[in-house]
Amino acid sequence: MSGHSKWHNIQGRKNAQDAKRGKIFQKLARDLYTAAKAGGADPETNSGLRLVVDKAKAANMPKDNIQRALDKASGANGANYQELTYEGYGPAGIAILVEALTDNTNRTASSVRSSFKHFGGELGTSGSVSFQFDRKGYIEIERDEDTEIDEDQLLEDMLDAGADDMKTFDDQFEIYTDPKAFPEVRDALAEKGYEFSMDEVTMIAQNPMAVPEDKQESLENLVAELEDNEDVQAVFTTAE
């Protein structure tokens, strides 16, 4: 049994790492598409895209994945992709926003609706939950024994850079900005030597809700299934 247990633990860790890597690649694909759509699919002439490509390469994202995201943005191979947002409620009434990029709206709508129903949720109409979220620039800086960051200095630096707010936790700092100010804030903090564990424009729940223990697994499984959908770019919830 010990051999089986050891293999099970190794396989479990590998599966968790693969899932985490998949989510990172998914986010990078979204960032590549967004940057290419905004300034063109050529990294040589689009500095914003070049930064994302460098980040993707640093994360060991396969070249095919990078090129696929750029092809979607440029409409290569005759593909016509649409950006869509689905809104609904999951277990315990948790609001869920799903951002998708698809070349087949019927396929994606059917798949997303099926996922909601599968885990006791319900897909809603446009605007049914989006009012519960704010689009914000978000920067996360890790705190640990090896990271000597003066909280007061960081607060001063982020305000000077134009950020709106900062929350401090035992293991990280969270900085929030207006979406339009996000690039300048991020670049200003990077120039001062701060390293980010996450930096993106995202959707932040206005009033996060606690999830009852008996509903947590269903909600996690719903979000996981949505994130595994190749058409889905991001999933946001009001779960605390």
MOJOFEN-V144378 format. One record per helix or strand of 2 or more residues. SS is the DSSP state (alpha for helix, beta for strand). FROM is the first residue (numbers start at 1). LEN is the number of residues. If there is no record, write none. Layout:
# MOJOFEN-V144378
ss = [SS SS]
from = [FROM FROM]
len = [LEN LEN]
This chain:
# MOJOFEN-V144378
ss = [alpha alpha alpha alpha beta alpha beta alpha beta alpha beta alpha beta beta alpha beta alpha beta]
from = [2 47 63 76 82 91 95 105 122 130 133 151 165 172 179 198 213 232]
len = [38 12 12 3 8 3 8 14 2 3 10 11 4 6 13 8 16 6]
